[in-house]
């Protein structure tokens, strides 16, 4: 596993946190929630891609 994946997840988390704080303090709670959900979906897509690569590697390793 590359360390880049951890850095990407951390970067998305920092950006989402800053945007969430800015939007919450300006009174836009609904938009802050949408930013949080979008960040969560982005991280999940990154993880699904890596899990798919892991399953392909296991399938190749065992010859299925």
C-alpha positions in Angstrom: 0.0 0.0 0.0 1.3 3.4 -0.9 1.7 6.2 1.6 0.1 8.4 -1.0 -3.4 7.0 -0.2 -3.0 8.1 3.5 -1.9 11.6 2.4 -4.9 11.8 0.0 -7.3 10.8 2.7 -5.7 13.3 5.2 -5.9 16.1 2.6 -9.6 15.5 1.9 -10.2 15.4 5.7 -8.4 18.7 6.2 -10.2 20.4 3.3 -13.6 19.1 4.5 -13.0 20.2 8.0 -12.0 23.8 7.0 -15.0 24.1 4.7 -17.3 22.7 7.3 -16.1 25.2 9.9 -16.4 28.1 7.5 -19.9 27.2 6.4 -21.1 26.4 9.9 -19.9 29.8 11.2 -21.6 31.6 8.4 -24.9 30.0 9.1 -25.0 27.5 6.2 -25.4 24.3 8.1 -27.1 22.4 5.3 -24.3 23.2 2.9 -21.7 22.2 5.5 -23.5 18.8 5.8 -23.4 18.4 2.1 -19.6 19.2 2.0 -19.1 16.6 4.7 -21.1 14.0 2.8 -19.2 14.8 -0.4 -15.9 14.3 1.4 -17.0 11.0 2.8 -18.1 9.8 -0.6 -14.7 10.9 -2.1 -12.8 8.9 0.5 -15.0 5.9 0.1 -14.4 5.9 -3.7 -10.6 6.1 -3.1 -10.9 3.1 -0.7 -13.1 1.1 -3.0 -10.5 1.5 -5.8 -7.8 0.2 -3.5 -9.9 -2.7 -2.3 -10.7 -3.6 -5.9 -7.0 -3.7 -6.7 -6.3 -5.9 -3.6 -9.0 -8.4 -4.7 -7.5 -8.4 -8.2 -4.1 -9.2 -6.7 -5.5 -12.0 -4.6 -7.4 -13.4 -7.6 -4.2 -13.4 -9.7 -2.1 -14.8 -6.9 -4.4 -17.8 -6.4 -5.2 -18.2 -10.1 -9.0 -17.7 -10.0 
